[in-house]
Amino acid sequence: FALASSGDPRAEPVLKKVALEAPAEERARAPALYLLYARRLAESGHRQDSLRICRRLISYYSAPHEIYVAGHALSLLVEIAGEEALDDLLGAMDSPDKELRAAALELAAGIPSEKAVGRWIERMAAVQLEVRPEILHMLGRMGAKSALPVIVQALESNEKIIRLAAIPAAARLAGTDVLEKLFGLLRKAEPDESEILKESLLLFPASAVVTGAVRIFEEMPSSAKAVLIEIMAEKQAAEYLELIFAQTKSEDTVVRLAALAGLEHLVSEKDLPRLLELFLKCEDTAERIRIQKAVVFSARQI
């Protein structure tokens, strides 16, 4: 520990030896001491030696049970080198370990330069399919406007995992310009994609997303109508209460249940009589529970 804290280049041979020849307990502590040593080296002006040690740790500790060491080394590398560590972050995308890739992408989000964004876009085209969504998520979190064309293009991918990553990224970066594309995806979305679309559409202002939802409502399939109803309800679009009430009589169970659940967010005290009428006529337990909640919400406003 004393040698690691010294930040003296002469201590390195001893610290390297510990990882190989010391008793098990000492070997287990060796990575933490080596990381401490790398930090102290950088602080004492031996920056290149520090970076070399970080890179050595990243390549040496690659087994699943010790990948956390590589993650800490990568973090220290970025702390010391900043954008100069970009190649190391890009290289981490070749790791089969998702945890290390996630750590690298978290660090990459803190380097939002145009050069870095361009390199990540290039890298995304070369990595395995399962890694591309991870990079798309990172570009969205980074707020990388220059990546927007690639993200919007990814919305049209034939691979669902790519679309699922591109949807929230596009919603964050493109603004209302991408609303029509998201509504278009909703028309043919499977349940998991519908949920991501709903979460992303809720990021938009009510004035934009509710107006769009009402405009396309009648032409959408039942599963999409249910999502649009949920969006209108969560955005508290009480001005469209009659549209929701009309759907409580839908012959489609999915739409009807969504409409009954949505009433709770939209009704006022003056709607209590027709809610009670709806409740008394209803025989289905699941539907009665939804109407009950709307009745309570309405009564509380008196």
Secondary structure, DSSP 8 states (H G I E B T S, - for coil): -HHHHHT-GGGHHHHHHHHHHS-HHHHHHHHHHHHHHHHHHHHTT-HHHHHHHHHHHHHH--SGGGHHHHHHHHHHHHHHHGGGGHHHHHHGGG-S-HHHHHHHHHHHTT---HHHHHHHHHHHHHS-GGGHHHHHHHHHHHT-GGGHHHHHHHTT-S-HHHHHHHHHHHHHHHGGGGHHHHHHHHHT--HHHHHHHHHHHTTS-HHHHHHHHHHHGGGS-HHHHHHHHHHHHHTT-GGGHHHHHHHTT-SSHHHHHHHHHHHHHH--GGGHHHHHHHHHH---HHHHHHHHHHHHHHHHT-
